[in-house]
Amino acid sequence: MNKKLTILRSFLGLTLTIFLSSNVFSQPFIPVPIGGFNQDVVAEAGNSSLTTTTVSLDGFTISNKVIYTNTFKTLNAFGGGGIPDNGIITDASGTYQLADYAANNALLVQRNQTGDILITTAAQFDHIRILAFSTEGASLLNVNLFFSDGTSTAALTNYSLGDWFNNTANLVLSGIGRCTRATPATGADAFPGNPRMYYIDIPIACADRQKNLERINLANVTTAGTNAPYPNAVFFAVSATSYSLNITDNITDATCTVNGGATLGLTGSAAPYNISWNTVPVQNGLTVSNLSQGTYTATITDINGCISTHDVTIAQTNNLTLTADNNSSICFNGSFNANTTGNATAFSWSPTTGVSDPTIANPILSPADTTLYTVTGTLGSCSTSASFTINVKPEITLTAPPATTICSGNSFTANTTSNASSFSWSPTTGVSNPAIASPVFSPAILTTYTVTATTGTCSVNGSFTITVAPPVTVNAGANVSIAAGQTIQLQASGDAGVYSWSPAAGLSATNILFPVASPTVTTTYTLTITSAQGCTGSNDVEVQVVPECAKPMNAITPNGDGINDKWLVTYGNCTGAANVKVYNRYGSPVFEAENYQNNWEGTYKGKPLPDATYYFVIDYKLSNGRNIIVRGDLTILR
């Protein structure tokens, strides 16, 4: 007999009753995300239950009802009713999550119509429950389940979904209230225990529990009554328990004296499980023992009576065999890969010195001296041993040269010491004789040389690296020319190192990369750079000295006395004309001329300029073709 626990809570005068069933399941019913809703039947905001919904739930003109939220109840001062604002409804039958109230939130299926609840993510279930009610009388439903593998199952036939008033079967929530679908909302009911919501209980058949459910088809097959198209079946949410069954096994094969067995590991959603084995005699439980070779089947029955099977195979019992290596020789510091054959499952090596892993069949053996090794193999309680000797040959000594650095184009003579009988150098490029201990090396680039020293079948390797310092890059710069009495900073470039210029005459410094040159005669300077590795490189630059051809006056007195009346700029040795520009102190041009003829008398647009200091720019070309720009100031004093 089901027991009923009633919880009473006051919501603005309404008594909301939640019924808890005493039926107990192995795991809780939790909300399942779904879609397929075709109507909005919940008023949630404002004062209009017409604009916030899409259809009324019942068919009487004077009724025309929808349900509403707690917030809507408060906004419209209704005396009671209301469903949770967050859409979460929980009772003993499970937890249900209603859809967004601002969108379609119910699947409404009228008489002789069908609708589909769509599972958002297809999954495996033990049990599902649908939150629903009928209006205008009970609805008869056919419920079909559709799975992702293309199969379907008729879950319920002619199921009676109770009217939202006064039904008690599978009750989830009562006293939810309803109001007339109008603007503004009116006609809120004052029924303390109505309307009501119920759950439709659908156990999943055993054959379907390992399938992914993706759609629930609901057909309203009601035929009685004269109020077509009613009754309406209204579906809101799905709650379910998931299905899972994971089986692992740990098998013990039969050995020399111990029979085989197996232990299952079971986890899943329908525990506890009953396990029965097809052994003779029959064994029950997770563990089965005392088995000979063969395949055995466990029949697993879960709490719901669903049956699964699982096979384990016990391997054939083998006789123990063990074969070790013959006697062998290795070079000093060498190793030997053991090759033990047989059907043993455990091994032990003695002595353990020089054995990479004394518990495996084929360890790597690296004795320092000649050693007799014994391997013992075990299968169950059986064991046997085999022995062989590894002879260790004398050590070959080898000392290679240390790493060194040479300048590009130079060579290095090795000093290798060894007691070996033959040698081989690699690579051979730049090696005078790769078959001797100490050849001469002349690599063009950084090279690591490896020498192999050999006596008999044993050899050792040594190596060293020769770093070839690159050629020193030096560029003293392009040849330049200056007017007599001028200076110029040399624009050299090159690798880092110690700098040295020669000759020193006319240079500001000889140990920097960019000295200032002021020779009185044409001079060729040589820059030598010595790198950190002691390598050197040199390059020349010529500084040509040519006679000056322009020396502008810095003051004129254009007063008509014939003395310093004209501004004289150029004299001899110029190739081409001098171009001049004169500016006042505000930067405005007051005079400019191309091919200036030394004839300006301090005027601007034919009128004398006031006494002041002006500034000039002169562009002219020396006799060697070099352009010179001279800037300075000019004072006019009348």
HUJOPE-V230747 format. One record per backbone hydrogen bond with DSSP energy under -1.0 kcal/mol. CO is the residue of the C=O (numbers start at 0). NH is the residue of the N-H. E is the energy in kcal/mol with one decimal. If there is no record, write none. Layout:
BEGIN
((CO NH E) (CO NH E))
END
This chain:
BEGIN
((8 15 -1.8) (10 13 -1.8) (13 10 -2.5) (16 173 -1.5) (28 94 -1.4) (29 239 -2.5) (32 119 -2.2) (34 117 -2.4) (38 104 -1.8) (38 105 -1.9) (39 53 -3.0) (40 66 -1.8) (42 68 -2.0) (46 184 -3.5) (59 62 -1.4) (59 63 -1.6) (63 180 -3.0) (64 56 -3.8) (65 178 -2.5) (66 42 -2.4) (67 82 -1.5) (68 72 -2.2) (69 73 -2.2) (70 74 -2.7) (71 75 -1.8) (72 77 -2.3) (73 76 -1.1) (82 69 -1.9) (83 86 -1.2) (86 97 -3.4) (88 95 -3.4) (90 93 -1.8) (93 90 -2.3) (95 88 -2.7) (99 102 -1.5) (105 37 -1.7) (105 38 -2.2) (106 234 -2.3) (108 232 -2.7) (109 112 -1.8) (112 219 -2.9) (114 217 -3.2) (116 215 -2.8) (117 34 -2.1) (122 212 -3.3) (123 242 -1.7) (125 203 -2.4) (126 240 -2.3) (127 201 -2.7) (128 238 -2.8) (129 199 -2.4) (130 235 -3.2) (131 197 -3.0) (132 233 -3.0) (133 163 -2.3) (134 231 -1.5) (138 160 -3.3) (139 220 -2.3) (140 158 -3.1) (141 218 -2.4) (142 154 -1.8) (142 155 -1.9) (143 216 -3.0) (144 152 -2.4) (145 213 -2.4) (145 214 -1.6) (146 149 -1.8) (150 146 -2.8) (152 144 -3.3) (155 142 -2.3) (158 140 -2.9) (160 138 -2.1) (161 133 -2.0) (163 195 -1.7) (167 170 -1.2) (169 198 -2.1) (172 196 -3.1) (175 81 -3.7) (177 188 -2.6) (178 65 -2.2) (179 181 -1.3) (181 48 -2.0) (185 179 -3.0) (194 175 -1.8) (196 171 -2.8) (196 172 -1.5) (197 131 -3.0) (199 129 -1.7) (201 127 -2.3) (204 207 -1.7) (205 208 -1.0) (207 210 -1.7) (211 147 -2.6) (212 122 -1.2) (213 118 -1.8) (214 145 -2.8) (215 116 -2.9) (216 143 -2.4) (217 114 -2.1) (218 141 -2.1) (219 111 -2.5) (226 229 -2.3) (228 110 -2.1) (231 134 -2.2) (232 108 -3.1) (233 132 -2.0) (234 106 -2.5) (236 130 -2.7) (237 31 -2.5) (238 128 -2.9) (239 29 -2.5) (240 125 -2.8) (240 126 -1.3) (243 268 -2.4) (245 266 -1.9) (247 264 -3.0) (249 262 -1.8) (251 260 -2.3) (257 254 -3.1) (259 290 -3.0) (260 251 -3.6) (261 287 -2.9) (262 249 -2.3) (264 247 -2.4) (266 245 -3.6) (269 302 -2.5) (273 300 -2.7) (274 284 -1.9) (275 298 -3.2) (282 276 -3.2) (285 263 -2.2) (287 261 -2.5) (290 259 -2.6) (293 313 -3.2) (295 311 -2.5) (296 277 -1.6) (297 309 -1.8) (298 275 -2.0) (299 307 -2.7) (300 273 -2.7) (301 304 -2.2) (305 301 -2.5) (307 299 -3.7) (309 297 -3.1) (311 295 -3.0) (313 293 -1.8) (320 342 -1.1) (322 340 -2.6) (327 390 -2.9) (329 392 -2.5) (330 333 -2.3) (335 364 -3.3) (340 322 -2.8) (345 377 -2.9) (347 375 -2.7) (349 373 -2.9) (351 354 -2.0) (353 365 -3.3) (356 359 -1.4) (357 348 -1.4) (362 337 -2.2) (363 355 -2.2) (364 335 -2.4) (370 389 -2.8) (372 387 -2.1) (373 349 -2.3) (374 385 -2.0) (375 347 -1.7) (376 383 -1.9) (377 344 -3.0) (377 345 -1.9) (378 381 -2.5) (381 378 -2.5) (383 376 -3.0) (385 374 -2.9) (387 372 -2.8) (388 327 -2.5) (389 370 -2.2) (390 329 -2.9) (396 418 -1.1) (398 416 -1.9) (403 466 -2.9) (405 468 -3.2) (406 409 -2.5) (411 440 -3.9) (416 398 -2.9) (421 453 -2.5) (423 451 -2.6) (425 449 -3.1) (427 430 -2.1) (429 441 -3.2) (432 435 -1.3) (433 424 -2.0) (438 413 -2.3) (439 431 -2.6) (440 411 -2.6) (446 465 -2.9) (448 463 -2.0) (449 425 -2.2) (450 461 -2.0) (451 423 -1.0) (452 459 -2.1) (453 420 -1.6) (453 421 -1.5) (454 457 -1.9) (457 454 -2.5) (459 452 -2.8) (461 450 -3.2) (463 448 -2.5) (464 403 -2.1) (465 446 -2.2) (466 405 -2.4) (468 407 -1.2) (472 494 -2.1) (474 492 -2.8) (479 543 -3.2) (481 545 -2.8) (482 485 -2.6) (487 516 -3.8) (492 474 -2.7) (497 529 -2.2) (499 527 -2.7) (501 525 -3.5) (503 506 -2.0) (505 517 -3.0) (509 500 -1.7) (514 489 -2.6) (515 507 -1.8) (516 487 -2.2) (522 542 -3.2) (524 540 -2.3) (525 501 -1.8) (526 538 -1.7) (527 499 -1.5) (528 536 -1.4) (529 497 -2.7) (530 533 -1.8) (534 530 -3.6) (536 528 -2.7) (538 526 -3.1) (540 524 -3.1) (541 479 -2.3) (542 522 -2.2) (543 481 -2.9) (545 483 -2.2) (548 570 -2.6) (553 634 -2.1) (555 636 -2.3) (556 558 -2.7) (563 556 -2.7) (567 552 -2.0) (568 550 -2.4) (577 595 -3.0) (578 618 -2.7) (579 592 -2.4) (580 616 -2.2) (581 589 -2.9) (581 590 -1.6) (582 614 -2.7) (583 586 -2.1) (587 583 -2.5) (590 581 -3.6) (592 579 -2.8) (599 566 -2.5) (601 608 -3.0) (603 606 -1.4) (606 603 -3.4) (611 635 -2.6) (613 633 -3.2) (614 582 -3.4) (615 631 -1.8) (616 580 -1.6) (617 629 -3.0) (618 578 -2.7) (619 627 -3.7) (620 574 -2.2) (621 624 -1.6) (625 621 -3.0) (627 619 -2.7) (629 617 -3.1) (631 615 -2.8) (633 613 -3.9) (634 555 -2.2))
END
